[in-house]
Structures are given as C-alpha cells and as structure tokens.
C-alpha cells in the first residue's frame, strides 16, 4: 500500500508542481444575458408576457445568479483573484444599455458579492444596507453610441449590411439554404402574421417560436411541429453564419478584442489594482468576439453564456492566456492547446 502511495505521489508531483507555478492575475468575462421574452411576438397569435417584450425573466435572473456563484468560487475562493469583500478598484462592470443585460449584471453581482458581504456603518457592526447588501456600480452608454458591446449599432448598420452582401449572401451554402426555405415563406407568413421575404427575417421568427416552445405555448393555427422545428433550426444556422466570415468578425468584434488585449497588457505590467472586468452583453457580442479571434461558432451561445479570458503568470514571469466558453477550453489559431502566450494573443488584436 505504501509503495502504491509513493508511486502515485511521484507520478502526480509534476502536475502538482505545475499547478503551484502559476497564478491568475487578471480576468475578463463577457456574458450573455439570461432567459428573456421574445423581441417580437407573433402578430396572429400574441401572448401577454408579464415582463413585456425583450425583458429578462425570473428564470434569466436565476441563471445569472447561478453564474455569479460560479464566478465567486472561481475568482474569490479558488484563484483568490478578487478580495472577499468588494473593493472598488479591483472590479469594473460594463453593460450594454438594455434592461435585460443591466438586470443580468445585477443578478450575477448579487451572487459574486452576496448578502452579508456589504459594508457596515462606522464604528459599528450594523450593516449599512439591509441584510448586508453590497451595491456595485454598473457602467453603460446609450445603445446608439455603443460600438463595443452592441454588434448591430445603428451607426454601423449600413456598413454591416454591405459586408453581409459581400461575404454572406454570396456563399454557396447560403444560396442553397435560401432555395430550400423560400418555397415556404408565403405559408409561414400567412399563419404567423410575420412578413417573410428573405431568410434573415426567420431569425426573429425562429427566436420567438423557440421561446414560446420553452414556455409550452401553443403554435399558431396552421403551423405544424415540423414547420416549427425547421424554422428554429434555420434561424440558428442563419444567425451564426452571419458571423463566420473573418471580415465580419473583425468589423463587429475587433473593438472588444482590442480592449480585452489592452486590459491584459496593463495587468501583465502590474500597472493598476484592477483584477476583473465584466461585460454584460448579448449572443451577438460573443459571436462577434469569437469570430474576431478566429474561432467562429457553429451554434448560438445559450442564455447566461460566459466567455472568460484569464491571464496567468508563471514563476518564470511568463504570461499565459486561457480562454473558456461555458467552461470549455477555446483553442485559438496559432496557440498551443488550451493556452496562448500573451504576445500571441495580442497579435490577434
């Protein structure tokens, strides 16, 4: 038995030693908002959503709260990147200017620094706010001015449409998909009340049907289960294909990639006490960023998705970047498996 223990220790020692040779020194997380109501409802079969259209649901709040608990374990308990109690200079949060992303950030932060961790009044043990609540600032700018987290900013819509025509609509697979679906546009328009003259209009329709299906709402009369499935699957394909061309990834995601790279560069030089940046945004934000990094996605990111970019410092002083999406390693072009040297990551930006 003793011999087996010695052999296990010898075999495990390199792994244990390696684990002790590096330390997380910075992280940026880009999250998608949680479960929401549809952006548009079906004109012929509307549903009275309690929260209104495009709003975070109670399920979405819980999803982000659970993500916040995971981040507390990852960044406070395990990596000890963040302090046990909130410090303003260690954490920066920015959200796009949408109710659902602002509320998602609030829900996540409520778990990152939960009740009981807030400040007390001077010279007392009395919590400043009920139950020891810790308020955390969430920064934002108007939607039309946000070129960092909003991929379809109105100010850039014309250029984006031009890129779609050049790099997406001319793709053979796009033309083939359009030929397959076009004969059904008239029927789908009639039974849903949504005017469909092109494939991109299936994106919102498919999203609405997907959400209604999650909530077990009836399909519109005349729309079969097969129709519903076909529209939802087409929606997902159309949606991600619009971000696959590198030129579109660079246009919609490069600004955020450059900001992340700059944060990592400053952290590597130990220039300021900031340790963690949280961006609360959209599926389009994550799709854009993944495409800009050269790893376009094949399926849309689910609700409460988490794209994490973490910077590690080894004992030698070498800086390594690790990227995960919902806990799964993201391997970037030109990098070693599961990690990049900081210089390699900076080249992408």
N, C-alpha and C positions, 0 to 999 in steps of 0.2 A: 504494500500500500504506500509506504514512504517513498519507494522508488518511483511509483507512478506519479506521486505529487511532485517529486524533483523533476521528472521528465516534463510534466505539464508546465512547471514554472520556467524551465529552460526554454521550451518552445514558445511560451507566452511572453517571455521577457522582452523580445524586440518590439512586440505590439504594445506592451505596457510602457516601455521606454519611449516609443514614438508618441504615444498619447500624451506623455508628460513633456514633450519637447515643443509643443506649440500651444498658443493661446489666442483665443478670439479677441481681437482688439476693436472691431467695428462691424456693424451690420446695417444693411438697408433692406427693408421688406416692402414689396409692392403687393397690396392685397386687392382682391375684387370684393365689392360689397356682397352682402348676404342675400338670401332669398328675397325676391321683390315681386310686386304685382306687375302685370303687363304694361308696357309703354303705351300700346294702343289696344283697345278692345275690339271685339267683332261687331261691326255695325248692325248686323242682323240678329245678333244674339248676345247683347251686352250683359255684363254681370256687375252688380253693385259692390265693388271692392271696398271694404270698410276703410282701408287706408288711402284710397284714391289710386290713380294710375302712376306707375313708376316709383312706388314707395317701398321702403323696407318693411317686411312683415315681421311679426313676432318670431317666426321661425328663423328669419335672417338675423335678427338680433341675437338669438341663441347661438347660431352658427359662429358669429363673430366673437361672442363671449367665450365660446369653447376654444377658438383660435387664440384669443388673448391668454387663456390659461396655458396653452401650449407654449406661447412665447414667454410667459413668466418662468416656466420651467427651463426653457432653452436659454434665455438670456440673463435671468436673475439667479436661479438655483444652480444650474449646471455650469454655464460658461462664466458666471459672475461678471458679465459684461456691464450690466446695469446695477445700480445700488438697490438695496432692499426697499428704500423709501424714495419717492420721486425727487429728483433734483433737476431743476430747470435747464442747467447747462449740459445735461447728459442725453437729452431726448428731444427730438424735433418731429412734429407731426404735421403733415400737409394733406389736405383732401381736395378733390375736385368739388366744385360748388353745386353739388346735388344733395338733396335731402338724404338719399339712400347711402351715399358714401360718407357724408358727415356723421350720420347716425351709426353707420358701421364702425367708424373710427371710435366713436364714443363707447359703443358696446365692447369693442376689443380692449380699449384702455381701462374700462371698468374691471376687467379681469387681470390685466397686466399689473395694475396697482389697485387691488380690491378694497372693499370697505375695511376700515381698521388701520389702513396704512397712511391715512391722511395726517396733516399736522395737528398739533394741539395748541391751545392758547398759551401765551407767555406765562411761565412760572406756574403752570397747572398741568394736570393730566386730562383736562377736558378737551374733547375733540373740537376743532374749530367748526366743523360741519357735522350734521347728524350722521351717526354710525361711522365716523372717521372717514368720510368720503374725501377722495383726492381729486380735485379738478385738474385737468391737464389741457393746455391750450391746443386748439386745432386750427391751423392756418389755412386760408384759401384765398383765391382770387376769382373774379367773375368768370363765368363759363366762356364767354366770347374772347377773353384775354388769355385763357389758359392753353398754352401750346405744349405744356409739359405732361399733363395727365389726361387731357381730352383729345383723343385721336382725331375726332371729326369737328374740330373747332370751325365755326362758321367762317372765320377769316381765311381758312385754308381749304375750304370745301372745293373751290374751283380747281385748285391745283391737284387735289386728291382725285377728283373726277377725271382729270386729264391723265393721271397716272393709271387709273383703273382701265381707261380706254386703251392705253398703250400696252400695259403689261398683263392685264387680266382678261378683258373681253376678247382678246385675240388668241388666247390659249386654246389649243385643240380640245382639252378636256372641258373647258368652259362651254365651247360651242356644242360639244357632244351632249353635255348635260342640258343645255338650253333646248336642243332639239328633242330630247326625251320628255321634258316637262311642259313645253309650250302648248301641246295639244290640250292640256288640262287646265290652262289658265282661265278660260272662259267659264268652265263649270265651277272651279274653285271661287272665282269672283262672284258668281251668282249666288252660291249657297252661303258664303261668309259675309258678303257685302263689301269686301275689300277689293278694290280695283287692282288687278294684276295684269300688267302689260310686259313685265320683264322679270328676270329671276331675282334681282335684288329686292323686289317687293315681297318675296317669300320670306325674307329674313325676319321682318316684324311679325308677319302672319304665323310663321313657324314658332317664333318665340311665344306668341300669345297662346297658340294651341298647346305648346309644351307646358306652360304654366297652368293652363286650365286642366290639363290632364293630371298634373301633380295634385291639384286640388279636387280631382274627381268630379269636375263639372261636365255636363252633357255636351256632346258635339252638336254643331248646328245641323238642322234637318237637311238631309241630302249629302252630308259629308260622312263617308264611310270610315271605319277604323283604318282601312288600308290607305285611304286618302290622307288621313291624319298622320300616319306613320311616314308616308312618302314626303309630305310637306316638312315635317320636323327634320327628317334625315337630310333633305335637300337644303333646308335652312342652315344646318350645321356645316355642310360641305361648302356652300356658297360663302358663308361667313368667314371661315378660316382661309379659304382660297384667296380671298381679297387681301390677305396679309402676307401671303407666301413670297411674292416677288421681292428680291432684295431691295430694289429701288423704293418700293412702298414701305418696307420695314425701316429703311433709312429715313424716309420722309416723316413717318408718323412716330418712330421710336427713338431716333438718334438723339434728340434733345435730352430725353430722360436718361439714356445710356451715358451721355457725356456728363450729366450732373452726378450720376452714381459714381462714375470713374473719378471725378474730381473729389467727391467725398472720401473715397478710398485713398486717393493720393495724399490728401491732407491728414487722414488718420494714420497713414504709414509714417508720416513725418512727425507725428505726435504734436501737431500744431495747436490743437484745442481740446477741451474736455468732452466734446460731443462724442457719444458712443453709438447712438442708434437713431436711424431716420425711418419713419413710417410714412408711406404714401398710400392713401386710401382712394382707390380709383375703380376701374372698370375692366370687363373682359377685353375690350379693345385696347386698353393700356398694356395689359400683359401680352396680348397677341402682338402688338407693335414692338414691344421690348424684346420679346423672344425672336422675332423676325430680324430686328436690328442686330442681335447678337449672332445671327447666322443659324439659328435653330428654330425655324418656323414650326408652329404647332399643327397637328393633324386633327385635333378636336378642340372645341371651345373650352376655356377654363371654367370649371364649375363655380357655383357660388362660394364665396369665402375662400377662394384660392389664394395661395401665399407663395409669391416668388421671392426667395430670400437670397441675397448676395452678402456673404460673410467674408471678412478679411481676417486671416490668421497670421501670427508672427511666430516663426520657429526660433529655437535657441540660437541658431546661426545668424538670426536677423533677417532671413529671407521671408518675404511676404507672399502668402498664397491666398487665392480667391476660390471659394467654393460656392456654387450656385445650386439651389434646390428649388423644385416646384412641387408644392404639396408633399414635401418630404422625400421626393425622388431626385437623385442627382441629375443635373443638367451638364452634359459634356459639350463644351464649346469647340468649334473648329480650331485646330492648331494647338490645343491644350492637352495635357496629359489627362488620363481618365479621372474624373471627379474633381480636378483642381487645375487652376491656372496660376502661373506666376503673375504677380501684379502687373508687370510690364507687358505681358501677353494680353491681359485683359484691357489695359489702357490702349493697346493698338486697335481694338475693336471700336473705341470711341474716337 
